[in-house]
Amino acid sequence: MLFRSVTSTVFSKDDKVVSGSDDRTVKVWELRNMRSALATIRTDSSVNRLAVSNAGIIAIPHDNRQIRLFDLNGQRVARLPRTSRQGHRRMVSSVAWAEEPLLNCDLFSCGFDRRVFGWSIILPKDN
């Protein structure tokens, strides 16, 4: 049996735990009941050090140079560009949300290409 490691675990504001893994999944757990995941997000690449914003948006960095954004219910919100001019050229290793946006950037990413990007994330409003 092949075991895959958990690569990242973070807490959200509303008592949820979000974990990412080499098995290409991100799981959202209720802190009081960790028996079964509330949501499972399946991806096409290993998950690296993820981050959850105060608004409950999960930023997921991948080995395949992509960064995807999901809500805590597992619904995809956005995928950031990965062209050589707008994104990382190699694996994205980590992301972090800014608590107070600096210079219009709310999400920062770094990767094995030795580059750091600041992203301005504009999410659609709920009606």
DSSP file (Angstrom, degrees, kcal/mol; ACC not computed):
  #  RESIDUE AA STRUCTURE BP1 BP2  ACC     N-H-->O    O-->H-N    N-H-->O    O-->H-N    TCO  KAPPA ALPHA  PHI   PSI    X-CA   Y-CA   Z-CA
    1    1 A M              0   0    0      0, 0.0     2,-0.5     0, 0.0     0, 0.0   0.000 360.0 360.0 360.0 133.2    0.0    0.0    0.0
    2    2 A L        -     0   0    0      2,-0.0     2,-0.4     0, 0.0     0, 0.0  -0.837 360.0-156.3 -97.5 124.0    1.3    3.4   -1.0
    3    3 A F        -     0   0    0     -2,-0.5     2,-0.4     0, 0.0     0, 0.0  -0.814   1.7-152.2-101.3 140.5    0.8    6.2    1.6
    4    4 A R        -     0   0    0     -2,-0.4     2,-0.2    19,-0.0    19,-0.1  -0.877  19.8-121.3-109.5 143.1    0.7    9.9    0.6
    5    5 A S        -     0   0    0     -2,-0.4    17,-2.8     1,-0.1     2,-0.5  -0.511  15.6-118.8 -86.6 151.3    1.7   12.6    3.0
    6    6 A V  E     -A   21   0A   0     15,-0.2    15,-0.3    -2,-0.2     3,-0.1  -0.781  29.1-172.8 -80.9 125.9   -0.3   15.5    4.2
    7    7 A T  E     +     0   0A   0     13,-1.8     2,-0.3    -2,-0.5    14,-0.2   0.643  59.9  14.3 -99.3 -17.5    1.6   18.6    3.1
    8    8 A S  E     -A   20   0A   0     12,-1.5    12,-2.6    41,-0.1     2,-0.3  -0.983  50.3-176.7-160.6 143.1   -0.4   21.3    4.8
    9    9 A T  E     +A   19   0A   0     -2,-0.3     2,-0.3    10,-0.2    10,-0.2  -0.970  14.4 170.3-143.7 128.9   -3.0   22.0    7.5
   10   10 A V  E     -A   18   0A   0      8,-2.5     8,-3.0    -2,-0.3     2,-0.3  -0.961  27.2-125.6-137.2 155.2   -4.5   25.3    8.4
   11   11 A F  E     -A   17   0A   0     -2,-0.3     6,-0.2     6,-0.2     2,-0.2  -0.756  20.0-147.3 -96.6 145.0   -7.4   26.6   10.5
   12   12 A S    >   -     0   0    0      4,-2.7     3,-0.8    -2,-0.3     4,-0.2  -0.607  30.6-103.8-101.2 171.1  -10.2   28.8    9.2
   13   13 A K  T 3  S+     0   0    0     40,-0.3     2,-0.2     1,-0.3    41,-0.1   0.813 114.8  57.4 -63.3 -31.0  -12.0   31.5   11.2
   14   14 A D  T 3  S-     0   0    0      1,-0.1    -1,-0.3     2,-0.0    -3,-0.0  -0.201 124.1 -89.7-102.4  43.3  -15.1   29.3   11.7
   15   15 A D  S <  S+     0   0    0     -3,-0.8    16,-2.3    -2,-0.2     2,-0.3   0.822  84.5 131.8  59.5  37.7  -13.5   26.3   13.4
   16   16 A K  E     - B   0  30A   0     -4,-0.2    -4,-2.7    14,-0.2     2,-0.4  -0.884  46.4-145.4-114.0 152.6  -12.8   24.3   10.3
   17   17 A V  E     -AB  11  29A   0     12,-2.3    12,-3.3    -2,-0.3     2,-0.5  -0.963   9.7-160.2-115.6 133.7   -9.5   22.6    9.4
   18   18 A V  E     -AB  10  28A   0     -8,-3.0    -8,-2.5    -2,-0.4     2,-0.4  -0.966  10.7-173.0-116.6 126.4   -8.3   22.5    5.8
   19   19 A S  E     -AB   9  27A   0      8,-2.7     8,-2.6    -2,-0.5     2,-0.3  -0.928   8.1-161.8-121.8 144.9   -5.7   19.9    4.8
   20   20 A G  E     -AB   8  26A   0    -12,-2.6   -13,-1.8    -2,-0.4   -12,-1.5  -0.897  14.5-171.5-121.3 154.1   -3.8   19.4    1.6
   21   21 A S  E >   -A    6   0A   0      4,-1.5    26,-1.7    -2,-0.3     3,-1.2  -0.939  41.0-115.0-145.9 160.6   -2.0   16.2    0.5
   22   22 A D  T 3  S+     0   0    0    -17,-2.8   -16,-0.1    -2,-0.3    24,-0.1   0.618 107.5  76.8 -67.8 -13.7    0.3   14.6   -2.0
   23   23 A D  T 3  S-     0   0    0    -18,-0.3    -1,-0.3     2,-0.2    20,-0.1   0.331 117.2-108.1 -81.5  10.7   -2.7   12.4   -3.0
   24   24 A R  S <  S+     0   0    0     -3,-1.2    19,-2.9     1,-0.3     2,-0.3   0.737  80.8 117.0  73.6  26.4   -4.1   15.5   -4.9
   25   25 A T  E     - C   0  42A   0     -4,-0.2    -4,-1.5    17,-0.2     2,-0.4  -0.920  48.1-159.8-124.7 153.2   -6.9   16.2   -2.5
   26   26 A V  E     -BC  20  41A   0     15,-2.1    15,-3.4    -2,-0.3     2,-0.4  -0.997  18.7-164.3-122.6 132.4   -7.8   19.1   -0.2
   27   27 A K  E     -BC  19  40A   0     -8,-2.6    -8,-2.7    -2,-0.4     2,-0.5  -0.950  12.6-150.0-123.8 140.9  -10.3   18.3    2.6
   28   28 A V  E     -BC  18  39A   0     11,-2.5    10,-2.9    -2,-0.4    11,-1.3  -0.938  22.4-170.7-108.2 126.2  -12.3   20.6    4.8
   29   29 A W  E     -B   17   0A   0    -12,-3.3   -12,-2.3    -2,-0.5     2,-0.5  -0.875  26.9-123.2-119.5 147.3  -13.0   19.2    8.3
   30   30 A E  E >   -BD  16  33A   0      3,-0.7     3,-0.9     6,-0.4   -14,-0.2  -0.802  25.4-137.9 -82.8 127.2  -15.2   20.3   11.2
   31   31 A L  T 3  S+     0   0    0    -16,-2.3     3,-0.3    -2,-0.5    -1,-0.1   0.831 100.9  49.8 -59.4 -34.5  -12.9   20.8   14.2
   32   32 A R  T 3  S+     0   0    0    -17,-0.3     2,-0.4     1,-0.3    -1,-0.3   0.725 120.1  34.2 -78.6 -21.2  -15.3   19.1   16.6
   33   33 A N  B <   +D   30   0A   0     -3,-0.9    -3,-0.7     3,-0.1     3,-0.4  -0.801  60.6 167.4-137.9  92.9  -15.9   16.1   14.4
   34   34 A M        +     0   0    0     -2,-0.4     3,-0.1    -3,-0.3    -3,-0.1   0.176  52.1  98.4 -92.8  17.4  -12.8   15.0   12.4
   35   35 A R  S    S+     0   0    0      1,-0.2     2,-0.4    -5,-0.1    -1,-0.2   0.909  91.7  15.3 -74.7 -42.0  -14.3   11.6   11.4
   36   36 A S  S    S-     0   0    0     -3,-0.4    -6,-0.4    -6,-0.1    -1,-0.2  -0.992  84.6-108.8-136.2 144.4  -15.4   12.5    7.9
   37   37 A A        -     0   0    0     -2,-0.4    -8,-0.2     1,-0.1     3,-0.1  -0.390  11.4-146.1 -71.0 142.8  -14.6   15.5    5.7
   38   38 A L  S    S+     0   0    0    -10,-2.9     2,-0.3     1,-0.3    -9,-0.2   0.843  87.5   7.3 -72.3 -35.5  -17.2   18.2    5.1
   39   39 A A  E     -C   28   0A   0    -11,-1.3   -11,-2.5     2,-0.0     2,-0.4  -0.995  63.3-158.2-147.4 144.3  -15.9   18.7    1.6
   40   40 A T  E     -C   27   0A   0     -2,-0.3     2,-0.6   -13,-0.2   -13,-0.2  -0.993   7.1-161.4-125.6 125.0  -13.3   17.0   -0.6
   41   41 A I  E     -C   26   0A   0    -15,-3.4   -15,-2.1    -2,-0.4     2,-0.5  -0.927   8.5-157.0-106.8 119.0  -11.6   18.9   -3.4
   42   42 A R  E     +C   25   0A   0     -2,-0.6     2,-0.2   -17,-0.2   -17,-0.2  -0.831  16.2 179.8 -98.6 132.2  -10.0   16.6   -6.0
   43   43 A T        -     0   0    0    -19,-2.9     4,-0.1    -2,-0.5     3,-0.0  -0.702  37.1-120.9-124.3 175.9   -7.2   18.1   -8.1
   44   44 A D  S    S+     0   0    0     -2,-0.2     2,-0.3     2,-0.1   -19,-0.1   0.271  91.6  41.6-102.3  10.9   -4.9   17.0  -10.9
   45   45 A S  S    S-     0   0    0    -21,-0.2    -2,-0.1    18,-0.0   -22,-0.0  -0.986  95.4 -80.7-152.5 156.9   -1.6   17.7   -9.1
   46   46 A S        -     0   0    0     -2,-0.3    17,-1.3     1,-0.1     2,-0.4  -0.235  46.5-123.1 -59.1 149.2   -0.1   17.4   -5.6
   47   47 A V  B     -E   62   0B   0    -26,-1.7    15,-0.2    15,-0.2   -40,-0.1  -0.806  27.4-170.8-100.5 134.3   -1.1   20.1   -3.1
   48   48 A N        -     0   0    0     13,-2.6     2,-0.9    -2,-0.4    46,-0.2  -0.097  54.0 -29.2-105.2-153.5    1.6   22.2   -1.4
   49   49 A R  B    S-f   94   0C   0     44,-1.7    46,-1.5    11,-0.1    -1,-0.1  -0.463  72.7-168.3 -71.9 102.6    1.4   24.8    1.5
   50   50 A L        -     0   0    0     -2,-0.9     2,-0.3    44,-0.2    10,-0.2  -0.281   8.0-152.2 -87.5 172.0   -2.2   26.2    1.2
   51   51 A A  E     -I   59   0D   0      8,-1.7     8,-3.0    45,-0.1     2,-0.4  -0.988   6.0-145.9-144.7 151.2   -3.8   29.2    2.9
   52   52 A V  E     -I   58   0D   0     -2,-0.3     6,-0.2     6,-0.2    45,-0.1  -0.980  19.5-138.7-120.5 128.7   -7.3   30.2    3.9
   53   53 A S    >   -     0   0    0      4,-2.6     3,-1.8    -2,-0.4   -40,-0.3  -0.294  28.7-106.4 -78.5 167.0   -8.4   33.8    3.8
   54   54 A N  T 3  S+     0   0    0      1,-0.3    -1,-0.1     2,-0.1   -41,-0.1   0.757 122.9  58.5 -62.8 -23.8  -10.5   35.5    6.4
   55   55 A A  T 3  S-     0   0    0      2,-0.1    -1,-0.3   -42,-0.0    -2,-0.0   0.415 124.2-104.5 -85.7   1.3  -13.4   35.4    3.9
   56   56 A G  S <  S+     0   0    0     -3,-1.8    16,-0.7     1,-0.3     2,-0.5   0.776  71.0 145.2  83.7  27.2  -13.1   31.6    3.7
   57   57 A I  E     - J   0  71D   0     14,-0.2    -4,-2.6    15,-0.1     2,-0.5  -0.880  39.7-145.1-100.9 127.1  -11.3   31.3    0.4
   58   58 A I  E     -IJ  52  70D   0     12,-3.6    12,-2.1    -2,-0.5     2,-0.6  -0.800   6.4-157.3 -92.4 124.0   -8.8   28.4    0.1
   59   59 A A  E     -IJ  51  69D   0     -8,-3.0    -8,-1.7    -2,-0.5    10,-0.2  -0.913  11.5-165.0-100.3 123.2   -5.8   29.2   -2.1
   60   60 A I  E     - J   0  68D   0      8,-3.0     8,-2.1    -2,-0.6     2,-0.3  -0.924   4.6-159.6-116.8 110.9   -4.2   25.9   -3.3
   61   61 A P  E     - J   0  67D   0      0, 0.0   -13,-2.6     0, 0.0     2,-0.3  -0.704  16.7-160.6 -88.1 142.0   -0.7   25.9   -4.8
   62   62 A H  B >   -E   47   0B   0      4,-2.2    30,-2.2    -2,-0.3     3,-1.0  -0.793  32.7-120.9-122.7 160.8    0.2   22.9   -7.0
   63   63 A D  T 3  S+     0   0    0    -17,-1.3   -16,-0.1    -2,-0.3    -1,-0.1   0.769 109.7  66.6 -63.8 -27.3    3.2   21.2   -8.4
   64   64 A N  T 3  S-     0   0    0    -18,-0.3    -1,-0.2    27,-0.1     3,-0.1   0.146 120.9-102.2 -87.4  21.0    1.9   21.9  -11.9
   65   65 A R  S <  S+     0   0    0     -3,-1.0    23,-0.5     1,-0.3     2,-0.2   0.401  83.0 124.8  78.9   1.1    2.4   25.7  -11.5
   66   66 A Q        -     0   0    0     21,-0.1    -4,-2.2    26,-0.1     2,-0.4  -0.587  45.6-160.0 -94.5 154.4   -1.2   26.4  -10.9
   67   67 A I  E     -J   61   0D   0     13,-0.5    13,-2.8    -6,-0.2     2,-0.4  -0.994  16.1-170.8-126.6 123.3   -3.0   28.2   -8.0
   68   68 A R  E     -JK  60  79D   0     -8,-2.1    -8,-3.0    -2,-0.4     2,-0.4  -0.887  11.5-145.6-116.9 147.8   -6.7   27.5   -7.6
   69   69 A L  E     +JK  59  78D   0      9,-3.4     8,-3.3    -2,-0.4     9,-1.6  -0.945  22.4 169.2-115.7 131.4   -9.2   29.2   -5.4
   70   70 A F  E     -JK  58  76D   0    -12,-2.1   -12,-3.6    -2,-0.4     6,-0.2  -0.923  29.3-122.5-132.7 157.2  -12.1   27.3   -3.7
   71   71 A D  E >   -J   57   0D   0      4,-2.3     3,-1.9    -2,-0.3   -14,-0.2  -0.458  41.6 -96.0 -90.0 175.6  -14.6   28.2   -1.0
   72   72 A L  T 3  S+     0   0    0    -16,-0.7   -15,-0.1     1,-0.3   -44,-0.1   0.586 123.0  62.9 -71.6  -8.7  -15.0   26.1    2.1
   73   73 A N  T 3  S-     0   0    0      2,-0.1    -1,-0.3   -34,-0.0   -33,-0.2   0.447 120.6-106.1 -89.8  -2.0  -17.8   24.1    0.6
   74   74 A G  S <  S+     0   0    0     -3,-1.9     2,-0.4     1,-0.3    -2,-0.1   0.582  73.3 141.2  89.6  10.6  -15.5   22.8   -2.1
   75   75 A Q        -     0   0    0    -34,-0.1    -4,-2.3     1,-0.0    -1,-0.3  -0.739  55.3-117.7 -89.3 131.7  -16.8   25.0   -5.0
   76   76 A R  E     +K   70   0D   0     -2,-0.4    -6,-0.3    -6,-0.2     3,-0.1  -0.494  32.3 176.6 -70.9 132.7  -14.2   26.4   -7.4
   77   77 A V  E     -     0   0D   0     -8,-3.3     2,-0.3     1,-0.4    -7,-0.2   0.790  59.3 -28.8-101.8 -42.4  -14.0   30.2   -7.3
   78   78 A A  E     -K   69   0D   0     -9,-1.6    -9,-3.4    45,-0.0     2,-0.4  -0.986  42.4-134.7-167.1 164.6  -11.1   30.9   -9.7
   79   79 A R  E     -K   68   0D   0     -2,-0.3   -11,-0.2   -11,-0.2     3,-0.1  -0.997  28.7-132.9-130.0 129.3   -7.8   29.6  -11.2
   80   80 A L        -     0   0    0    -13,-2.8   -13,-0.5    -2,-0.4     7,-0.1  -0.480  34.7 -90.8 -81.3 152.9   -4.9   32.1  -11.5
   81   81 A P        -     0   0    0      0, 0.0     7,-0.3     0, 0.0    -1,-0.1  -0.203  31.8-171.9 -61.9 150.2   -2.9   32.4  -14.7
   82   82 A R        +     0   0    0      5,-0.2     5,-0.1    -3,-0.1     2,-0.1   0.111  37.7 130.2-129.6  23.3    0.1   30.2  -15.2
   83   83 A T  S >> S-     0   0    0      1,-0.1     4,-2.5     2,-0.0     3,-0.6  -0.378  73.3-107.5 -70.0 158.8    1.5   31.6  -18.5
   84   84 A S  T 34 S+     0   0    0      1,-0.3    -1,-0.1     2,-0.2     5,-0.1   0.769 119.4  46.8 -63.5 -25.0    5.2   32.4  -18.3
   85   85 A R  T 34 S+     0   0    0      1,-0.1    -1,-0.3     3,-0.1     4,-0.1   0.740 124.5  28.9 -86.0 -23.2    4.5   36.2  -18.2
   86   86 A Q  T <4 S+     0   0    0     -3,-0.6     2,-0.2     2,-0.1    -2,-0.2   0.513 120.7  27.1-116.4  -6.7    1.8   36.0  -15.6
   87   87 A G  S  < S-     0   0    0     -4,-2.5    -5,-0.2    -5,-0.1     2,-0.1  -0.749  91.7 -54.5-144.0-171.9    2.6   33.1  -13.4
   88   88 A H        -     0   0    0    -23,-0.5     4,-0.1    -7,-0.3    -2,-0.1  -0.389  28.7-152.2 -73.2 147.4    5.2   30.7  -12.0
   89   89 A R  S    S+     0   0    0      2,-0.1     2,-0.2    -2,-0.1    -1,-0.1   0.623  81.2  23.1 -92.3 -17.3    7.5   28.9  -14.3
   90   90 A R  S    S-     0   0    0      1,-0.2    23,-0.2   -25,-0.1    -2,-0.1  -0.718 112.6 -36.1-135.0-173.8    8.0   26.0  -11.9
   91   91 A M        -     0   0    0     -2,-0.2    21,-2.6    20,-0.1     2,-0.6  -0.106  54.0-128.8 -50.2 136.9    6.2   24.4   -9.0
   92   92 A V  E     - G   0 111C   0    -30,-2.2    19,-0.3    19,-0.2   -44,-0.1  -0.825  27.4-178.2 -89.4 118.9    4.3   26.8   -6.7
   93   93 A S  E     +     0   0C   0     17,-1.6   -44,-1.7    -2,-0.6     2,-0.3   0.781  55.7   4.4 -93.5 -27.9    5.4   25.9   -3.2
   94   94 A S  E     -fG  49 110C   0     16,-1.7    16,-2.2   -46,-0.2     2,-0.3  -0.998  50.3-164.2-158.8 151.0    3.4   28.2   -0.9
   95   95 A V  E     - G   0 109C   0    -46,-1.5     2,-0.3    -2,-0.3    14,-0.2  -0.957   7.6-173.0-133.9 156.0    0.7   30.9   -0.8
   96   96 A A  E     - G   0 108C   0     12,-2.3    12,-2.9    -2,-0.3     2,-0.3  -0.978  18.6-134.3-150.3 136.5   -0.3   33.4    1.9
   97   97 A W  E     - G   0 107C   0     -2,-0.3     2,-0.4    10,-0.2    10,-0.2  -0.713  22.4-127.4 -87.7 140.0   -3.2   35.8    2.2
   98   98 A A  E     -     0   0C   0      8,-2.9    -1,-0.0    -2,-0.3    -2,-0.0  -0.744   8.0-148.4 -83.3 131.5   -2.5   39.4    3.3
   99   99 A E  E    S+     0   0C   0     -2,-0.4    -1,-0.1     1,-0.3     7,-0.0   0.881  94.7  26.3 -68.4 -36.4   -4.7   40.4    6.2
  100  100 A E  E    S-     0   0C   0     -3,-0.1    -1,-0.3     5,-0.1     5,-0.1  -0.983 102.4-112.6-124.7 118.4   -4.7   44.0    4.9
  101  101 A P  E     -     0   0C   0      0, 0.0     2,-0.5     0, 0.0     5,-0.2  -0.207  29.0-154.8 -55.4 132.5   -4.2   44.3    1.2
  102  102 A L  E >  S- G   0 105C   0      3,-1.6     3,-2.0     1,-0.2    -4,-0.0  -0.943  72.7 -14.6-111.1 125.5   -0.9   45.9    0.3
  103  103 A L  T 3  S-     0   0    0     -2,-0.5    -1,-0.2     1,-0.3     3,-0.1   0.869 127.8 -56.4  51.5  40.6   -0.5   47.7   -3.0
  104  104 A N  T 3  S+     0   0    0      1,-0.2     2,-0.5    -3,-0.2    -1,-0.3   0.654 110.5 124.1  67.1  18.0   -3.7   46.0   -4.2
  105  105 A C  E <   +G  102   0C   0     -3,-2.0    -3,-1.6    15,-0.1    15,-0.3  -0.935  25.8 165.0-109.6 127.2   -2.4   42.5   -3.6
  106  106 A D  E     +     0   0C   0     13,-2.6    -8,-2.9    -2,-0.5     2,-0.4   0.597  67.0  47.0-111.4 -15.4   -4.3   40.2   -1.3
  107  107 A L  E     -GH  97 119C   0     12,-1.9    12,-3.5   -10,-0.2     2,-0.4  -0.990  63.2-166.6-129.9 134.7   -2.6   36.9   -2.2
  108  108 A F  E     -GH  96 118C   0    -12,-2.9   -12,-2.3    -2,-0.4     2,-0.3  -0.941   6.7-174.2-119.4 143.5    1.1   36.2   -2.4
  109  109 A S  E     -GH  95 117C   0      8,-2.3     8,-2.6    -2,-0.4     2,-0.3  -0.969   5.4-170.9-134.5 150.3    2.7   33.1   -3.9
  110  110 A C  E     +GH  94 116C   0    -16,-2.2   -16,-1.7    -2,-0.3   -17,-1.6  -0.964  11.6 178.2-136.8 157.0    6.3   31.8   -4.2
  111  111 A G  E >   -G   92   0C   0      4,-1.3     3,-1.5    -2,-0.3     4,-0.3  -0.853  47.8 -85.2-148.8-179.1    7.7   28.9   -6.1
  112  112 A F  T 3  S+     0   0    0    -21,-2.6   -20,-0.1     1,-0.3   -21,-0.1   0.510 113.9  74.9 -72.5  -5.1   10.7   26.8   -7.1
  113  113 A D  T 3  S-     0   0    0    -22,-0.4    -1,-0.3   -23,-0.2     3,-0.1   0.362 112.2-117.0 -84.0   4.9   11.4   29.4   -9.9
  114  114 A R  S <  S+     0   0    0     -3,-1.5     2,-0.4     1,-0.2    -2,-0.1   0.798  74.4 127.2  63.6  32.5   12.6   31.7   -7.1
  115  115 A R        -     0   0    0     -4,-0.3    -4,-1.3     2,-0.0     2,-0.4  -0.907  47.1-155.8-121.0 148.4    9.9   34.2   -7.8
  116  116 A V  E     -H  110   0C   0     -2,-0.4     2,-0.4    -6,-0.2    -6,-0.2  -0.986  13.7-166.0-120.7 131.9    7.3   35.8   -5.6
  117  117 A F  E     -H  109   0C   0     -8,-2.6    -8,-2.3    -2,-0.4     2,-0.5  -0.922  12.5-151.0-118.2 144.0    4.0   37.1   -7.0
  118  118 A G  E     -H  108   0C   0     -2,-0.4     2,-0.4   -10,-0.2   -10,-0.2  -0.966  20.0-161.5-108.6 129.6    1.4   39.4   -5.5
  119  119 A W  E     -H  107   0C   0    -12,-3.5   -13,-2.6    -2,-0.5   -12,-1.9  -0.894  16.1-143.4-115.3 139.3   -2.1   38.8   -6.8
  120  120 A S        -     0   0    0     -2,-0.4     2,-0.6   -15,-0.3   -15,-0.1  -0.906  23.7-160.1 -98.6 111.4   -5.1   41.1   -6.7
  121  121 A I        -     0   0    0     -2,-0.7     2,-0.6     2,-0.0    -2,-0.0  -0.835  13.1-177.9-100.9 119.6   -8.1   38.8   -6.2
  122  122 A I        -     0   0    0     -2,-0.6    -2,-0.0     0, 0.0     0, 0.0  -0.952  13.0-163.0-116.5 110.6  -11.6   40.1   -7.1
  123  123 A L        -     0   0    0     -2,-0.6     2,-0.1     1,-0.1   -45,-0.0  -0.661  26.6-101.6 -94.7 147.5  -14.2   37.6   -6.2
  124  124 A P        -     0   0    0      0, 0.0     2,-0.2     0, 0.0    -1,-0.1  -0.388  41.1-114.2 -64.1 143.7  -17.8   37.7   -7.6
  125  125 A K        -     0   0    0      1,-0.1     2,-0.3    -2,-0.1     0, 0.0  -0.549  25.2-116.8 -78.2 142.4  -20.3   39.1   -5.1
  126  126 A D              0   0    0     -2,-0.2    -1,-0.1     1,-0.1     0, 0.0  -0.623 360.0 360.0 -75.8 136.6  -23.0   36.7   -3.8
  127  127 A N              0   0    0     -2,-0.3    -1,-0.1     0, 0.0    -2,-0.0   0.423 360.0 360.0 -98.0 360.0  -26.5   37.9   -4.9
